[in-house]
Amino acid sequence: MNSTLRRTWAEIDLDALAHNYRTLRKRIGPDVKFLGVVKADAYGHGAVQVSRTLEQLGADYLAVSSIDEAMELRSGGIIMPILILGHTPREQVGRLIEYHITQAVTCEAKALEYSEEAVRCGGTLTVHIKVDTGMSRLGYICDGAYFTTGAQGICRACALPGLQVEGIFTHFAVADEPDEDSVAYTRSQFDLFCRITEEVEKCRGERFAIRHCANTGAVACYPEMCLDMVRPGLLLYGYGEFAEKLALQPVMTLKSTISTIKIYAPGTSVSYGRIFTTDRTTRMGVVPYGYADGFFRYLSNRCQLMTADGPAPQRGKICMDMCMIDLTDLPNVLVGDEVEIFGKRNSLNEMAALAGTIPYELTCAVSKRVPRIYRQNGAVTERELLLRF
C-alpha cells in the first residue's frame, strides 16, 4: 500500500546494501559463508526486500528471530536457507520442516521436543546447536564444571531421530568493545567454543558442516574467528564505528519535510514542558516527525536535523506526531523543503550516542506508519507502507 502523504519516509538504498555485502564478503574471503541477519524486519529496513537483495548477491543464509519472521520471507518468495535464532513452539515443527527452515536448539529439553515432533510428522528438522560461552542468555552451558555435561548433552541431541544437525554456534557479548578486559573475554568465549566443538566432534566422529560465532564486532576485529560462516548484523546496514572504518555505507536515510514555519518573539516557550524558550526573534519550523514515528523523546533539545543549507537544532519537547526545529539562521529553508533526520549527511551514530543507545535501536524504532521507499540503480523500485487500509 502506498502512502498519499509526503510526510516522513525512509529511503532504503539497496545499492549501499550491495556495496556493504561485497565489501564484507571480500573481507571474510571466498571460503566463508555469509549469513545476513534480517530479524526485526531487517532492523527496520524491510526484511523481504533486504533478503531478496542478499539472495541475488549470493549470500548463503539468513537469520530471523521467530517462525513468523521466517514465514514472511517464504511468503515473499525467499527460498534460501533461514535460521531461526529464537524459540519455536513444538507444534510448529511441521511447518519448519515443510518450509525448509532451520531451527536453533538451545538446550536438551528443546532438542527432545523437536525430535519427538519431527518423528511424529515423519520428517527431518535441520538444526543448529546453540552454545552459551558467556552471553548467559540461550544455549547449552559448557563453561567450567559444565564442560563435560554440556558436551554430552550436545552429543545426545546430535543422535536424536528426526534431527539433522547442520551447525553449531555461539554469540559474543563484547566483541565490539576494545578495552583489554573485553578483548580477553571475547577470546575466552572463542576458546571455549572451539574446545566444546572439538570435543563434540571427537565424540560423534563427525565434523559440523557449519561452525559460526562471528557477529559484527568479531567480523570487524577478529578475522580469525570467522570459521565457516559469519553473522554481521549492524555492520551489513552500514552503521557503527566499524562501518566507518571499513568504508561501509548507511543503507537507510530517514527524511521528512517542513510543514509549517512561524515567527516567535523573544521569551516564547516552545512545546510541552516549556524546556526551551526563545532568546531572540526565532523562525521555527514544524516537522511531521515525532515519537510515534520513532523519534526518541529523550533527544528533545539535544539533536539536529539536516536541511539543504545545514543543520537545524531541534527545539522543545518532541511530540507524538511532530517536532520543532530552529530555522532562524537558515532563511532560505522554506515550507515543503526536505530535511534529513539521519542518513549520509546526518549521522545516525551521533544521534544514537546522544540518545545513549545503539544505532539499530533507532532504525528498529522507525514505525510502521513511516513508508519505506526502495532505491536501486538510481531509481525507485518499490514502495511499502505497513499500515493496514
N, C-alpha and C positions, 0 to 999 in steps of 0.2 A: 504494500500500500504506500503510495506517495503522499507526502505532506503537501498541502496547498500553501503553506506559510513559509516565508523566508525569515525564519525566526532565529533559531540556533541549530547548527548542524555539525556533524563530524565528517570530515573528508578522510577516507582511508586510501592511502597511496600504495597500491599493490605493486608498483614498480620499486618502491622503497623496501617493501617486504621481500621482493625477489633479490634485490641488492643485498639485503641482510642475510638471506639464506645462502646466497652464493659466497659471500664473504666468510660466513661461519663454516660452510662446507669446505672451503679451501683451507681454513684453519685446522679443522679436525682431520683432514686427509680423506682419501678415497675409500679406505677400508673400514671406516667407522660409520655406522648407521646414524641417521638423523631423525629424531623424534621431535615433532613440533607440539608444544603444549598449547592446546586450544580450549582449555576449560574456561568456565565463566564467560561464554560467548567470545572466546579468544581474547580474554582480558578487555572486553568491550569493543573489540574491533569487528566482530562478526564471524562466528565460528565456521559457518558453511563457506563463506567467501574466502576466508583465510585458508581453510583446509583444501578447498578446490585449487587455490593457487599453489600451495605446498605440494599437492598431489601432482600437478602439472610440472612442477620444478624437479620432481624426483625424490621427495622426502620418503622415508621408509616407514614411519609410524606416526600416529597422533596420540595424544593423551587428553582425556577428559576426566571429570570428577564423578560422573554418575551415568547410569544407563539412559536416563532421559537425554543427557547431552550427547551420548553416543548415537541414540536413535535419531536425534535431529540431524546428525551428519549423514547417517544412512538414508534418511528420508530426502536429504539434499543431494543424493547421488554420489556420495563419497564411498569408494569401495576399498580404500587402502586400510591396512591394519589399524585398529583403535584399541588402546589400553585404558581401562577404567581404573583410576588410581584410588577411588573411594569405595565405600561399601555398596554391594548389590544384594538385595534380599534373595534368599534361596529360590523363591518361587519365580524369579526372573531368569533363572539359569537357562531354561529352554529358549528364551529369546536371545540370550548371549550366544548360544550355540547356533541358532538359526541364522543370526545376522553376523556371525563370524567376528564376535567382539571378544577381546582378551580381557581377563579379569585379574586384578591384583589379589593375591592371597596373603593375608596379614597375620594369621595365627592358625593353630591346628584345628580349632573349632570351625573356622570358616572353611578350611580345606575339606573337612569331613562333610559339612553341609553341601558344598559344591559337588563333591564326589558322589554323594548319595543321590542328589537331584539329577546330575548328569547321567548316571546309570539308569535312573528311573525314566529319563527322557530318551534313553537309547542313543545318546550322542557323546561327543568328547568336547570338553571345555578347555580351551587354551588358557593357561595362567602364567603369571609371573609372580615369583615369591618375593615378598617384601621383608627386608631385614632391618631391624631397628639397631643402628650402630651408634646412636647418640642423639637423635632427634627427639626421642621419647614421646612418640605420637602413635604411629602404627608400625607393625612389623614384628617378626619373631625376635624376642630378646635373646641376645647371644653374647653379651659382654660378661667378662669376669667369670664368676662361678656358673653362669648360664651358658657358657660356650658349648659344652658337650651336649647338654639337654636341648639347646637350640638347634645344633647340627642334627641331632637325632630326630627332632620334630620335623625339620625340613625334609630329611630323608624319608620319613614316613609319608609326608604329604606327596612327595615325588612318586611314591609307589602306589598311590591310591588309584583305583579304577575310575575311568571316566575323566581323568585329568591328563592333559598334555602339558607338561611343564617346559615352557619355552625359554623363560628367562628368570633372572634373579636381580634384584636391585635394592638400593638404599637411597636415603636422602640426606644431604648435608645440612647442618644447622647454621654454620657461619663461614661457608666457603667464600662469601663476598666481603668478609671482614679482614683487613690487612694486619691487625695487631698480632704480636707474637703468640699470645695465648690462643687466638682463633686459628692461626695457621697450624699450631701444634694439635689443636682439637680436630681440625679437618683431616690432618694427616693420620691421626689416630683412628678416626672413623674409616678412612680408606684402608688402613692396615687391617682393621678388624673385618671389614667387608671382604677383603682379599683372602684372609685366613679362613673365614667361615665358608666362603665359596669353595676354596681349595679342599677343605675338609669334607664338604658335602659331595663334591665331585669325586673325591677319592672313595668315599663310601658307596656312591652309586656306580662308580666305574664309567661315568659318562660326563662329558662337559656340557655346561649350559650353553645353549645356542646364543643367547644374548645376556651379557652382563652390563648393567648400566648404573651409573651413580652421578655423572657429571651434570649438574644443573648450571644455571647462568654463571655463578661465581667460579665454579670449577672449570667450565669451558674457557673462561677468561684468564684464570690464574694458575690452573693446574692441568696442563695439557696431557701429562702422564696418566691422568685419571679418566681419560675418555673411554678406555676399554672398547667394548663392542658397539656402544650406542651412547649418544649424548641427548640431554633433555633441556635445551635452553628455553627459558620462558620469557622473561622481561627482555633479555638480550635480542631475541628474534624480532621484537617490536621496536627496537632502537632507542631504548631508554636506559637511564642509569649511567654512572661514571664509566663503566666498562664499555658501554656502547660508544661513547665519545672517543675513547682511546682506540677502539677498533674501527673507527670511521663508519659506524653504522648510522642509519638514518631513521628518524622518528616516522612511524607509519601513520599515526593519527594526527590530524590537525583539527582542533575544535574551534569553530567560528560562530560569530553572531553578528548582529547589526545594531546600529544606534537607532532606537525607535523614537526618541524624544530628546530635545535639548532645551534647557531652561536656564535663565539667568537669575542668580540669587545674590542678595545684598550681603555684606559682611555681617556676621553674627547669626546666620541662618543655620539651624541644626538640620541634619540630613538623616533620614531613615529612623528605624526603631532604635530605641535606647539612647539616641542623641549622642553617640560616641564620636561624631565628627561635627564640627561647627566651622563654617566658612570664616576665614580671616581676611578675606578680600572679596571684591565682586567676582563671582565664580560662575563659570559656564559649565553646567553639569549635564552630562549625557546619561540617559537611561538605556540600559542594555537588557534585552529579554533573556536573561540567563541567571538562574537562581539556584537555591539548594535543591529544589525538586528536579533540576536538570543535572545535578551532580557537583555544584559549586559549594565546597565545604564552607559552612558559616564561620568556622574558625579563621578563615582567611580574610574576614571583614577588616577593611582598613589596613591590610598588610601586603597586598599584592598589586599587580598592574595588569592591564590588558593592552594589547599592542594594536595601534592604529597604523595606517599607511604613513603617517607623519611622525610616529614614535610612540613611546609608552604613555599610557594614561593611568594615573593612580586610581585604584578603586577606593570609593569613599563611603563611609557609613556601613551599617549592618547589611549584609547580604540578605535579600528577601527570598521568599519561596520561588517566585517567578521572575525576578529581575534584580539588577544591582545598578549602582550609580558609579560613573567614572568622571574624573575631573578633566575637562577639555579646555580649561582656561588658557593654557599655554599652547594649544593646538587649534588655532582659529580656523584653519582650513578643513577641519574634520566636520562633516555635516550629517544631518539625519539621513539614514539609509546606507551610510558607509559601513563597510565591513570592519570588524575587529577580530583579532586572533586571541583566543583565550589561552590556548597553548599549542605548540607546534614547532615548526622550524625557526620562527622568529621570536617566540616567547617560550622559554624553556620550561617544559613540564618538570624537569628535575629540580629547578629552582622553586617552582610553585609547591612541589611536594615537600621540599625542605622547609619552606615557610609554614606549611601545614603540619610539620612534624611527622610526616608519614613517608611512604614509598610511592614511586611514580605509578605503579599499576593499581594502587588503591584509587587513584584519581581516574584512570581510564576505565576501571571496572565500575566506577560510580556514575559514569555518563548514562543517564536514564533512558528508558525505552521511548520516551516522547521526543528524544533527540534523533532526527533522521540520520542514517548513515549513507553517505554518497561515496561510491567506489570509483576510483580512477585508475586507468591503466593505459600506458602509451599516450598520455596527454588527454585522454577523452574519458567522459563519464560512461561507465559500463553497466552500472546498476545503482538503484536507489532502494533503500529499505527503511520502513517505519514499523516499529514493533507494536504500536498501539493497535487495538482491535477496533474495527469500524463496523 
